[in-house]
Amino acid sequence: METAATLNDSAIALTEANRPKEAISLFRKALAMEPANPLLWLNLGIAQQKAGDYTSAMDSFYRCLSFDSTMAEAWNALGLIHYELEHFEKSEACYKKALQQERRSPKSWNNLGVLYFTMGSYEEARHCFEQAVSLSPHYYDALYNLRDTCNELGDTRAAVEFGRRLGELNNSKPIRLS
């Protein structure tokens, strides 16, 4: 018997297998069973985002948040879409909302840092990347970004140190947060 939970699990697997359009139909079927389930709306939005349908993805993330405004992952996903659309102020607001809900999210700290780096706010970017690395010391993307930010700031000693740590990670399995 199909349940919203089994449909959700199958759709997540399809999304992860880079088959988001198939996943979307399963998420919609699950939502017909549980229309007020914020996790289903979040997962639908992720599949829509992966399919390149940012408008629908944003609608789904906002729908998710209408049921549970504390879902940091939905705020973070909205921040990513706004970043990709170069709506930097909206992106920043979404990342900050994500961090209000989950202060210990290395992914949100890293994403906010990338935004600041893109905007040329290197000190703010460095702070964000340092936060991400303090929460997840082997987070490859944050270390990489921190190294580059230190280079931009002229702090070559720190950049060399972060480069050394990256080299150590290359000899092991790096942690990447998606």
GROMACS elastic network, one bead per residue, 0.5 to 0.9 nm:
[ bonds ]
;  ai    aj funct       b0    kb
    1     6     6  0.88610   500
    2     5     6  0.81382   500
    2     6     6  0.62250   500
    2     7     6  0.66524   500
    2    30     6  0.88418   500
    3     6     6  0.52556   500
    3     7     6  0.61363   500
    3     8     6  0.84126   500
    3    30     6  0.71298   500
    3    33     6  0.77805   500
    4     7     6  0.51203   500
    4     8     6  0.59427   500
    4     9     6  0.86047   500
    4    26     6  0.89956   500
    4    27     6  0.82087   500
    4    29     6  0.76964   500
    4    31     6  0.71674   500
    4    32     6  0.85521   500
    4    33     6  0.62324   500
    4    34     6  0.67609   500
    4    40     6  0.84449   500
    5     8     6  0.50068   500
    5     9     6  0.62084   500
    5    10     6  0.86787   500
    5    30     6  0.75231   500
    5    40     6  0.89580   500
    6     9     6  0.50723   500
    6    10     6  0.62002   500
    6    11     6  0.85117   500
    6    30     6  0.85244   500
    7    10     6  0.51520   500
    7    11     6  0.60254   500
    7    12     6  0.85412   500
    7    23     6  0.89814   500
    7    26     6  0.58285   500
    7    27     6  0.67197   500
    7    29     6  0.75097   500
    7    30     6  0.58556   500
    8    11     6  0.50782   500
    8    12     6  0.60848   500
    8    13     6  0.86369   500
    8    23     6  0.85644   500
    8    26     6  0.70515   500
    8    27     6  0.60402   500
    8    30     6  0.66061   500
    8    39     6  0.89903   500
    8    40     6  0.68496   500
    8    43     6  0.79294   500
    9    12     6  0.51830   500
    9    13     6  0.63574   500
    9    14     6  0.87862   500
   10    13     6  0.51513   500
   10    14     6  0.63521   500
   10    15     6  0.87514   500
   10    23     6  0.75581   500
   10    26     6  0.76098   500
   10    27     6  0.89606   500
   11    15     6  0.61396   500
   11    16     6  0.85611   500
   11    19     6  0.88835   500
   11    20     6  0.79937   500
   11    22     6  0.74526   500
   11    24     6  0.71114   500
   11    25     6  0.82221   500
   11    26     6  0.56754   500
   11    27     6  0.62529   500
   11    43     6  0.83860   500
   11    44     6  0.86372   500
   11    47     6  0.85613   500
   12    15     6  0.50278   500
   12    16     6  0.61403   500
   12    17     6  0.85182   500
   12    20     6  0.86914   500
   12    23     6  0.68478   500
   12    27     6  0.87105   500
   12    43     6  0.72335   500
   12    44     6  0.89659   500
   12    47     6  0.81862   500
   13    16     6  0.51109   500
   13    17     6  0.61261   500
   13    18     6  0.87726   500
   13    19     6  0.86160   500
   13    23     6  0.79942   500
   14    18     6  0.63966   500
   14    19     6  0.50494   500
   14    20     6  0.62027   500
   14    21     6  0.85593   500
   14    22     6  0.67835   500
   14    23     6  0.53485   500
   14    47     6  0.88733   500
   15    18     6  0.51724   500
   15    19     6  0.52156   500
   15    21     6  0.80924   500
   15    22     6  0.79993   500
   15    23     6  0.57629   500
   15    24     6  0.83764   500
   15    43     6  0.88975   500
   15    46     6  0.80928   500
   15    47     6  0.57774   500
   15    50     6  0.77594   500
   16    19     6  0.72705   500
   16    20     6  0.79315   500
   16    47     6  0.88587   500
   17    20     6  0.79810   500
   18    21     6  0.87804   500
   18    47     6  0.89183   500
   18    50     6  0.78936   500
   18    51     6  0.86516   500
   19    22     6  0.57401   500
   19    23     6  0.64496   500
   19    24     6  0.89550   500
   19    47     6  0.84184   500
   19    50     6  0.88854   500
   19    51     6  0.83083   500
   20    24     6  0.60243   500
   20    25     6  0.88696   500
   20    44     6  0.89802   500
   20    46     6  0.85793   500
   20    48     6  0.68118   500
   20    49     6  0.86929   500
   20    50     6  0.64258   500
   20    51     6  0.57557   500
   21    24     6  0.51394   500
   21    25     6  0.68481   500
   21    47     6  0.73002   500
   21    48     6  0.75917   500
   21    50     6  0.89453   500
   21    51     6  0.66138   500
   22    25     6  0.56003   500
   22    26     6  0.68382   500
   23    26     6  0.51971   500
   23    27     6  0.62048   500
   23    28     6  0.86353   500
   23    44     6  0.78359   500
   23    47     6  0.66570   500
   23    48     6  0.89235   500
   24    27     6  0.50808   500
   24    28     6  0.61491   500
   24    29     6  0.86159   500
   24    43     6  0.88053   500
   24    44     6  0.59816   500
   24    45     6  0.86633   500
   24    47     6  0.61914   500
   24    48     6  0.68997   500
   25    28     6  0.50980   500
   25    29     6  0.62600   500
   25    30     6  0.87226   500
   25    44     6  0.89852   500
   26    30     6  0.62108   500
   26    31     6  0.85551   500
   26    44     6  0.89104   500
   27    30     6  0.50044   500
   27    31     6  0.60686   500
   27    32     6  0.86276   500
   27    40     6  0.65007   500
   27    41     6  0.79360   500
   27    43     6  0.74607   500
   27    44     6  0.57211   500
   27    47     6  0.88718   500
   28    32     6  0.62446   500
   28    33     6  0.88613   500
   28    40     6  0.85102   500
   28    41     6  0.88733   500
   28    44     6  0.75626   500
   29    32     6  0.51669   500
   29    33     6  0.68684   500
   29    34     6  0.89883   500
   30    33     6  0.52257   500
   30    34     6  0.62802   500
   30    35     6  0.79045   500
   30    40     6  0.73497   500
   31    36     6  0.76330   500
   31    37     6  0.72597   500
   31    40     6  0.65523   500
   31    41     6  0.76258   500
   32    35     6  0.56871   500
   34    37     6  0.56161   500
   34    40     6  0.82091   500
   35    38     6  0.83332   500
   35    40     6  0.82639   500
   35    41     6  0.83940   500
   36    40     6  0.84698   500
   36    41     6  0.83664   500
   36    63     6  0.88596   500
   36    64     6  0.82681   500
   36    67     6  0.66095   500
   37    40     6  0.55440   500
   37    41     6  0.67036   500
   37    42     6  0.89402   500
   37    64     6  0.75572   500
   37    67     6  0.73609   500
   37    68     6  0.89894   500
   38    41     6  0.50827   500
   38    42     6  0.61453   500
   38    43     6  0.86522   500
   38    61     6  0.86425   500
   38    63     6  0.74160   500
   38    65     6  0.70192   500
   38    66     6  0.80688   500
   38    67     6  0.57014   500
   38    68     6  0.63129   500
   38    71     6  0.84610   500
   39    43     6  0.61251   500
   39    44     6  0.84746   500
   39    64     6  0.68717   500
   39    71     6  0.87831   500
   40    43     6  0.51280   500
   40    44     6  0.60234   500
   40    45     6  0.85031   500
   40    64     6  0.77916   500
   41    44     6  0.50459   500
   41    45     6  0.61166   500
   41    46     6  0.86649   500
   41    60     6  0.53300   500
   41    61     6  0.64117   500
   41    62     6  0.85875   500
   41    63     6  0.65237   500
   41    65     6  0.87444   500
   42    45     6  0.51153   500
   42    46     6  0.63243   500
   42    47     6  0.88343   500
   42    57     6  0.86132   500
   42    60     6  0.64729   500
   42    61     6  0.55355   500
   42    62     6  0.87546   500
   42    63     6  0.82429   500
   42    64     6  0.56449   500
   42    65     6  0.84846   500
   42    71     6  0.87591   500
   42    73     6  0.79843   500
   42    74     6  0.61910   500
   42    77     6  0.89302   500
   43    46     6  0.50112   500
   43    47     6  0.63279   500
   43    48     6  0.85991   500
   43    60     6  0.85614   500
   43    61     6  0.86678   500
   44    47     6  0.51762   500
   44    48     6  0.61353   500
   44    49     6  0.85264   500
   44    57     6  0.72879   500
   44    60     6  0.66083   500
   44    61     6  0.83003   500
   45    49     6  0.59565   500
   45    50     6  0.84500   500
   45    53     6  0.89473   500
   45    54     6  0.84696   500
   45    56     6  0.70903   500
   45    58     6  0.67698   500
   45    59     6  0.76462   500
   45    61     6  0.56738   500
   45    64     6  0.87120   500
   45    74     6  0.84608   500
   45    77     6  0.84865   500
   46    49     6  0.50506   500
   46    50     6  0.61260   500
   46    51     6  0.85807   500
   46    57     6  0.66828   500
   46    60     6  0.86474   500
   46    61     6  0.83495   500
   46    74     6  0.88625   500
   46    77     6  0.76484   500
   47    50     6  0.50238   500
   47    51     6  0.61690   500
   47    52     6  0.87036   500
   47    53     6  0.88199   500
   47    57     6  0.77163   500
   48    52     6  0.63239   500
   48    53     6  0.52523   500
   48    54     6  0.67929   500
   48    55     6  0.86210   500
   48    56     6  0.64653   500
   48    57     6  0.50145   500
   48    58     6  0.87767   500
   48    60     6  0.85100   500
   49    52     6  0.50268   500
   49    53     6  0.54658   500
   49    54     6  0.53566   500
   49    55     6  0.84976   500
   49    56     6  0.78836   500
   49    57     6  0.52783   500
   49    58     6  0.81568   500
   49    77     6  0.86813   500
   49    81     6  0.79304   500
   50    53     6  0.75270   500
   50    54     6  0.85948   500
   50    57     6  0.88407   500
   51    54     6  0.82981   500
   52    55     6  0.88368   500
   52    57     6  0.85251   500
   53    56     6  0.56680   500
   53    57     6  0.61584   500
   53    58     6  0.87145   500
   54    58     6  0.59551   500
   54    59     6  0.84845   500
   54    81     6  0.67732   500
   55    58     6  0.52559   500
   55    59     6  0.63206   500
   55    60     6  0.87380   500
   56    59     6  0.50024   500
   56    60     6  0.61777   500
   56    61     6  0.86510   500
   57    60     6  0.50589   500
   57    61     6  0.61700   500
   57    62     6  0.85869   500
   57    77     6  0.89553   500
   57    78     6  0.83743   500
   57    81     6  0.86505   500
   58    61     6  0.50790   500
   58    62     6  0.61100   500
   58    63     6  0.84327   500
   58    77     6  0.84617   500
   58    78     6  0.63540   500
   58    81     6  0.77272   500
   59    62     6  0.51971   500
   59    63     6  0.60714   500
   59    64     6  0.85929   500
   60    64     6  0.60995   500
   60    65     6  0.86009   500
   61    65     6  0.62247   500
   61    66     6  0.86083   500
   61    74     6  0.54885   500
   61    75     6  0.76391   500
   61    77     6  0.76565   500
   61    78     6  0.69031   500
   62    66     6  0.61096   500
   62    67     6  0.88320   500
   62    69     6  0.87998   500
   62    74     6  0.77849   500
   62    75     6  0.86172   500
   62    78     6  0.83922   500
   63    67     6  0.67450   500
   63    68     6  0.87935   500
   64    67     6  0.54669   500
   64    68     6  0.62426   500
   64    69     6  0.75947   500
   64    71     6  0.79381   500
   64    74     6  0.72163   500
   65    70     6  0.71814   500
   65    71     6  0.66616   500
   65    74     6  0.70048   500
   65    75     6  0.80709   500
   66    69     6  0.60802   500
   68    71     6  0.60890   500
   69    72     6  0.81249   500
   69    74     6  0.86804   500
   69    75     6  0.86262   500
   69   101     6  0.88625   500
   70    73     6  0.88463   500
   70    74     6  0.86638   500
   70    75     6  0.85640   500
   70    97     6  0.86563   500
   70    98     6  0.80122   500
   70   100     6  0.86500   500
   70   101     6  0.57076   500
   70   102     6  0.86002   500
   71    74     6  0.55943   500
   71    75     6  0.68094   500
   71    76     6  0.89177   500
   71    98     6  0.74945   500
   71   101     6  0.71177   500
   71   102     6  0.86598   500
   72    75     6  0.51324   500
   72    76     6  0.60970   500
   72    77     6  0.85685   500
   72    95     6  0.85474   500
   72    97     6  0.72206   500
   72    99     6  0.70337   500
   72   100     6  0.80463   500
   72   101     6  0.55631   500
   72   102     6  0.61685   500
   72   105     6  0.87608   500
   72   108     6  0.85949   500
   73    77     6  0.60502   500
   73    78     6  0.85732   500
   73    98     6  0.67951   500
   73   102     6  0.89917   500
   73   108     6  0.85651   500
   74    77     6  0.50499   500
   74    78     6  0.61825   500
   74    79     6  0.85361   500
   74    94     6  0.88524   500
   74    98     6  0.77379   500
   75    78     6  0.51382   500
   75    79     6  0.61873   500
   75    80     6  0.87760   500
   75    93     6  0.88498   500
   75    94     6  0.51471   500
   75    95     6  0.63420   500
   75    96     6  0.83883   500
   75    97     6  0.62690   500
   75    98     6  0.50382   500
   75    99     6  0.87906   500
   76    80     6  0.63439   500
   76    81     6  0.88547   500
   76    91     6  0.85397   500
   76    94     6  0.62181   500
   76    95     6  0.53752   500
   76    96     6  0.85756   500
   76    97     6  0.80196   500
   76    98     6  0.55717   500
   76    99     6  0.85130   500
   76   107     6  0.84180   500
   76   108     6  0.62560   500
   76   111     6  0.81055   500
   77    80     6  0.50798   500
   77    81     6  0.64429   500
   77    82     6  0.87310   500
   77    94     6  0.83368   500
   77    95     6  0.85841   500
   78    81     6  0.51744   500
   78    82     6  0.61962   500
   78    83     6  0.84805   500
   78    90     6  0.87039   500
   78    91     6  0.71165   500
   78    94     6  0.63228   500
   78    95     6  0.81321   500
   79    82     6  0.51518   500
   79    83     6  0.60164   500
   79    84     6  0.86100   500
   79    87     6  0.89657   500
   79    88     6  0.85537   500
   79    90     6  0.70225   500
   79    92     6  0.67145   500
   79    93     6  0.75323   500
   79    95     6  0.55094   500
   79    96     6  0.89513   500
   79    98     6  0.87123   500
   79   111     6  0.82518   500
   79   112     6  0.85816   500
   80    84     6  0.61506   500
   80    85     6  0.85816   500
   80    91     6  0.66751   500
   80    94     6  0.86089   500
   80    95     6  0.83699   500
   80   111     6  0.76355   500
   81    84     6  0.50828   500
   81    85     6  0.61907   500
   81    86     6  0.85011   500
   81    87     6  0.85241   500
   81    91     6  0.75617   500
   82    86     6  0.60314   500
   82    88     6  0.65479   500
   82    89     6  0.84104   500
   82    90     6  0.61974   500
   82    92     6  0.86465   500
   82    94     6  0.85303   500
   83    87     6  0.57164   500
   83    88     6  0.56481   500
   83    89     6  0.87594   500
   83    90     6  0.80166   500
   83    91     6  0.53562   500
   83    92     6  0.83021   500
   83   115     6  0.71357   500
   84    87     6  0.76251   500
   84    88     6  0.87915   500
   84    91     6  0.89063   500
   85    88     6  0.81793   500
   86    89     6  0.87147   500
   86    90     6  0.89950   500
   86    91     6  0.81722   500
   87    90     6  0.55828   500
   87    91     6  0.61169   500
   87    92     6  0.87558   500
   88    92     6  0.60445   500
   88    93     6  0.85659   500
   88   115     6  0.71889   500
   88   119     6  0.82191   500
   89    92     6  0.51495   500
   89    93     6  0.62757   500
   89    94     6  0.87203   500
   90    93     6  0.50890   500
   90    94     6  0.62368   500
   90    95     6  0.86943   500
   91    94     6  0.51947   500
   91    95     6  0.62357   500
   91    96     6  0.85978   500
   91   112     6  0.82669   500
   91   115     6  0.78552   500
   92    95     6  0.51822   500
   92    96     6  0.61131   500
   92    97     6  0.85763   500
   92   112     6  0.66071   500
   92   115     6  0.72935   500
   92   116     6  0.85378   500
   93    96     6  0.51566   500
   93    97     6  0.61894   500
   93    98     6  0.86875   500
   94    98     6  0.62188   500
   94    99     6  0.86656   500
   95    99     6  0.62460   500
   95   100     6  0.86271   500
   95   108     6  0.61493   500
   95   109     6  0.78971   500
   95   111     6  0.73824   500
   95   112     6  0.60196   500
   96   100     6  0.61188   500
   96   101     6  0.87093   500
   96   108     6  0.82443   500
   96   109     6  0.88968   500
   96   112     6  0.78232   500
   97   101     6  0.64796   500
   97   102     6  0.86755   500
   98   101     6  0.52795   500
   98   102     6  0.61065   500
   98   103     6  0.78375   500
   98   105     6  0.83785   500
   98   108     6  0.67596   500
   99   104     6  0.74952   500
   99   105     6  0.69428   500
   99   108     6  0.65283   500
   99   109     6  0.74949   500
  100   103     6  0.59693   500
  102   105     6  0.57723   500
  102   108     6  0.85554   500
  103   106     6  0.85121   500
  103   108     6  0.85359   500
  103   109     6  0.84559   500
  104   107     6  0.89319   500
  104   108     6  0.85435   500
  104   109     6  0.83284   500
  104   131     6  0.85129   500
  104   132     6  0.81671   500
  104   135     6  0.65824   500
  105   108     6  0.54011   500
  105   109     6  0.63862   500
  105   110     6  0.86617   500
  105   132     6  0.72807   500
  105   135     6  0.74999   500
  105   136     6  0.89844   500
  106   109     6  0.50719   500
  106   110     6  0.60002   500
  106   111     6  0.85171   500
  106   128     6  0.88478   500
  106   129     6  0.83306   500
  106   131     6  0.70634   500
  106   133     6  0.70806   500
  106   134     6  0.82973   500
  106   135     6  0.59207   500
  106   136     6  0.64315   500
  106   139     6  0.80987   500
  106   142     6  0.81618   500
  106   177     6  0.82293   500
  107   110     6  0.51075   500
  107   111     6  0.60973   500
  107   112     6  0.85946   500
  107   132     6  0.69241   500
  107   142     6  0.84249   500
  107   177     6  0.63047   500
  107   178     6  0.75018   500
  108   111     6  0.50542   500
  108   112     6  0.61069   500
  108   113     6  0.84587   500
  108   128     6  0.88580   500
  108   132     6  0.79834   500
  109   112     6  0.52059   500
  109   113     6  0.61276   500
  109   114     6  0.87075   500
  109   127     6  0.88542   500
  109   128     6  0.51359   500
  109   129     6  0.64315   500
  109   130     6  0.85725   500
  109   131     6  0.64420   500
  109   132     6  0.53243   500
  109   142     6  0.86947   500
  110   114     6  0.62052   500
  110   115     6  0.86754   500
  110   125     6  0.83836   500
  110   128     6  0.61315   500
  110   129     6  0.54180   500
  110   130     6  0.87008   500
  110   131     6  0.80657   500
  110   132     6  0.57307   500
  110   133     6  0.85788   500
  110   141     6  0.77973   500
  110   142     6  0.57419   500
  110   145     6  0.81176   500
  111   114     6  0.50672   500
  111   115     6  0.63312   500
  111   116     6  0.87502   500
  111   128     6  0.83883   500
  111   129     6  0.87019   500
  111   142     6  0.89082   500
  112   115     6  0.50758   500
  112   116     6  0.63135   500
  112   117     6  0.86237   500
  112   124     6  0.89628   500
  112   125     6  0.73139   500
  112   128     6  0.66030   500
  112   129     6  0.84622   500
  113   116     6  0.50636   500
  113   117     6  0.60252   500
  113   118     6  0.85077   500
  113   121     6  0.88855   500
  113   122     6  0.84510   500
  113   124     6  0.69696   500
  113   126     6  0.68483   500
  113   127     6  0.75826   500
  113   129     6  0.57621   500
  113   132     6  0.89405   500
  113   142     6  0.86003   500
  113   145     6  0.81356   500
  113   146     6  0.88185   500
  114   118     6  0.60884   500
  114   119     6  0.85584   500
  114   125     6  0.66214   500
  114   128     6  0.85573   500
  114   129     6  0.83535   500
  114   145     6  0.74906   500
  115   118     6  0.51411   500
  115   119     6  0.62757   500
  115   120     6  0.87240   500
  115   121     6  0.86204   500
  115   125     6  0.75991   500
  116   120     6  0.61837   500
  116   122     6  0.65685   500
  116   123     6  0.84852   500
  116   124     6  0.62924   500
  116   125     6  0.50052   500
  116   126     6  0.87700   500
  116   128     6  0.86676   500
  117   120     6  0.50032   500
  117   121     6  0.55490   500
  117   122     6  0.54095   500
  117   123     6  0.85893   500
  117   124     6  0.79161   500
  117   125     6  0.53395   500
  117   126     6  0.82570   500
  117   145     6  0.86944   500
  117   149     6  0.72652   500
  118   121     6  0.75592   500
  118   122     6  0.86566   500
  118   125     6  0.88985   500
  119   122     6  0.82214   500
  120   123     6  0.88429   500
  120   125     6  0.84728   500
  121   124     6  0.56141   500
  121   125     6  0.61792   500
  121   126     6  0.87497   500
  122   126     6  0.59738   500
  122   127     6  0.85672   500
  122   149     6  0.61798   500
  122   150     6  0.82235   500
  122   152     6  0.72387   500
  122   153     6  0.67744   500
  123   126     6  0.50865   500
  123   127     6  0.63229   500
  123   128     6  0.87628   500
  123   149     6  0.81753   500
  123   150     6  0.89569   500
  123   153     6  0.77097   500
  124   127     6  0.51438   500
  124   128     6  0.63544   500
  124   129     6  0.87517   500
  125   128     6  0.51428   500
  125   129     6  0.61902   500
  125   130     6  0.85187   500
  125   145     6  0.86760   500
  125   146     6  0.79957   500
  125   149     6  0.71187   500
  126   129     6  0.51409   500
  126   130     6  0.59952   500
  126   131     6  0.85118   500
  126   145     6  0.83327   500
  126   146     6  0.60219   500
  126   147     6  0.89880   500
  126   149     6  0.60912   500
  126   150     6  0.71949   500
  127   130     6  0.51260   500
  127   131     6  0.62247   500
  127   132     6  0.87527   500
  127   146     6  0.88859   500
  128   131     6  0.50597   500
  128   132     6  0.62957   500
  128   133     6  0.87236   500
  128   142     6  0.88667   500
  128   146     6  0.87501   500
  129   133     6  0.61397   500
  129   134     6  0.84761   500
  129   142     6  0.54872   500
  129   143     6  0.72474   500
  129   145     6  0.68477   500
  129   146     6  0.54854   500
  129   149     6  0.87067   500
  130   133     6  0.51148   500
  130   134     6  0.59894   500
  130   135     6  0.85795   500
  130   142     6  0.78645   500
  130   143     6  0.82926   500
  130   146     6  0.69681   500
  131   134     6  0.51163   500
  131   135     6  0.63210   500
  131   136     6  0.86407   500
  132   135     6  0.52538   500
  132   136     6  0.61080   500
  132   137     6  0.78179   500
  132   139     6  0.76518   500
  132   142     6  0.62701   500
  132   143     6  0.85279   500
  133   138     6  0.70864   500
  133   139     6  0.62984   500
  133   140     6  0.87407   500
  133   142     6  0.61315   500
  133   143     6  0.65482   500
  133   146     6  0.85398   500
  134   137     6  0.56463   500
  135   139     6  0.87431   500
  136   139     6  0.54409   500
  136   142     6  0.87619   500
  136   175     6  0.86311   500
  137   140     6  0.84184   500
  137   142     6  0.88217   500
  137   143     6  0.80803   500
  138   141     6  0.89541   500
  138   142     6  0.85362   500
  138   143     6  0.76263   500
  138   165     6  0.84780   500
  138   166     6  0.84800   500
  138   169     6  0.71229   500
  138   174     6  0.65216   500
  138   175     6  0.58833   500
  138   176     6  0.85820   500
  139   142     6  0.56005   500
  139   143     6  0.62966   500
  139   144     6  0.86862   500
  139   174     6  0.68690   500
  139   176     6  0.59190   500
  139   177     6  0.73017   500
  140   143     6  0.51707   500
  140   144     6  0.60247   500
  140   145     6  0.85234   500
  140   166     6  0.68108   500
  140   169     6  0.73402   500
  140   170     6  0.89280   500
  140   174     6  0.57547   500
  140   175     6  0.57534   500
  140   176     6  0.59767   500
  140   177     6  0.86199   500
  141   144     6  0.50522   500
  141   145     6  0.60639   500
  141   146     6  0.84543   500
  141   175     6  0.82180   500
  141   176     6  0.65247   500
  141   177     6  0.80548   500
  142   145     6  0.50314   500
  142   146     6  0.59203   500
  142   147     6  0.84957   500
  142   176     6  0.89400   500
  143   147     6  0.60798   500
  143   148     6  0.86124   500
  143   162     6  0.62474   500
  143   163     6  0.79435   500
  143   165     6  0.77820   500
  143   166     6  0.67069   500
  144   147     6  0.52008   500
  144   148     6  0.63530   500
  144   149     6  0.86503   500
  144   162     6  0.74022   500
  144   163     6  0.74282   500
  144   166     6  0.69189   500
  145   148     6  0.51312   500
  145   149     6  0.60457   500
  145   150     6  0.85596   500
  146   149     6  0.50177   500
  146   150     6  0.60945   500
  146   151     6  0.85780   500
  146   158     6  0.89122   500
  146   159     6  0.75255   500
  146   162     6  0.71677   500
  147   150     6  0.52027   500
  147   151     6  0.63335   500
  147   152     6  0.87958   500
  147   156     6  0.87682   500
  147   158     6  0.72263   500
  147   160     6  0.73860   500
  147   161     6  0.80227   500
  147   162     6  0.52740   500
  147   163     6  0.61920   500
  147   166     6  0.88599   500
  148   151     6  0.50321   500
  148   152     6  0.63082   500
  148   153     6  0.87272   500
  148   159     6  0.68830   500
  148   162     6  0.89959   500
  148   163     6  0.89930   500
  149   153     6  0.62275   500
  149   154     6  0.86097   500
  149   155     6  0.86311   500
  149   159     6  0.78847   500
  150   154     6  0.61361   500
  150   155     6  0.50315   500
  150   156     6  0.65699   500
  150   157     6  0.84795   500
  150   158     6  0.63363   500
  150   159     6  0.51673   500
  150   160     6  0.89463   500
  150   162     6  0.88361   500
  151   154     6  0.50355   500
  151   155     6  0.57786   500
  151   156     6  0.57223   500
  151   157     6  0.89402   500
  151   158     6  0.82108   500
  151   159     6  0.57180   500
  151   160     6  0.87624   500
  152   155     6  0.76541   500
  152   156     6  0.88958   500
  153   156     6  0.82600   500
  154   157     6  0.87225   500
  154   159     6  0.85538   500
  155   158     6  0.56272   500
  155   159     6  0.62825   500
  155   160     6  0.87939   500
  156   160     6  0.59764   500
  156   161     6  0.85033   500
  157   160     6  0.52213   500
  157   161     6  0.63442   500
  157   162     6  0.87994   500
  158   161     6  0.50200   500
  158   162     6  0.62020   500
  158   163     6  0.84475   500
  159   162     6  0.51863   500
  159   163     6  0.59994   500
  159   164     6  0.85608   500
  160   164     6  0.61189   500
  160   165     6  0.86848   500
  161   164     6  0.50314   500
  161   165     6  0.63657   500
  161   166     6  0.86732   500
  162   165     6  0.50000   500
  162   166     6  0.61644   500
  162   167     6  0.85969   500
  163   167     6  0.62244   500
  163   168     6  0.87416   500
  164   167     6  0.50094   500
  164   168     6  0.63954   500
  164   169     6  0.87707   500
  165   168     6  0.50490   500
  165   169     6  0.63535   500
  165   170     6  0.87340   500
  166   170     6  0.62237   500
  166   171     6  0.88563   500
  166   174     6  0.86352   500
  167   170     6  0.50225   500
  167   171     6  0.66670   500
  168   171     6  0.53437   500
  168   172     6  0.68135   500
  169   173     6  0.63704   500
  169   174     6  0.53583   500
  169   175     6  0.84854   500
  170   173     6  0.67275   500
  170   174     6  0.65840   500
  171   174     6  0.84761   500
